[in-house]
């Protein structure tokens, strides 16, 4: 029990230190999508603090609530990567206020969003079936993690 608490605490500390670096673009994109008519985020400290606290809450609550950290990695990886790389940039193209992007770009942005949502739903449903079915490769009671030369090898297909 104490080991699990140490793991959770160390992961929470890790998130606190890494959050500003990794989620800077997430905060900027969410601010641009929600508050496009407002002044820059750097000039409005109330909006900056509230948006940061909301993103922190959405990050830390699952970190404390989910018992196995690998499930958290899977869910955060599948949702964050798809949103940051595909959905947010395509949404900004669709919300083009100055009408810079042509119609072809808008069609491609819609196609990218549809494909990203489909890929994300597939990955999330796979993660949920692993979580419910307890079929994870990282489950301690079933299979040990793969070792290579005495080191833990993390496979990309699990994320």
Long-range contacts (C-beta under 8 A, 24 or more apart in sequence): 4-67, 7-69, 8-63, 8-64, 8-69, 11-63, 11-69, 12-60, 12-63, 12-64, 15-59, 15-60, 15-63, 19-55, 19-56, 19-59, 23-55, 23-59, 25-84, 26-55, 26-80, 26-83, 26-84, 26-88, 27-51, 27-52, 27-55, 29-84, 29-88, 29-89, 29-92, 30-55, 30-88, 32-92, 33-88, 33-91, 33-92, 33-95, 36-95, 36-97, 68-136, 68-138, 68-139, 70-136, 70-138, 70-158, 71-127, 71-130, 71-131, 71-136, 73-159, 74-127, 74-130, 74-158, 74-159, 75-124, 75-127, 77-159, 78-120, 78-123, 78-124, 78-127, 78-159, 79-120, 79-124, 82-116, 82-117, 82-119, 82-120, 82-123, 85-116, 86-112, 86-113, 86-115, 86-116, 87-113, 87-116, 87-117, 90-116
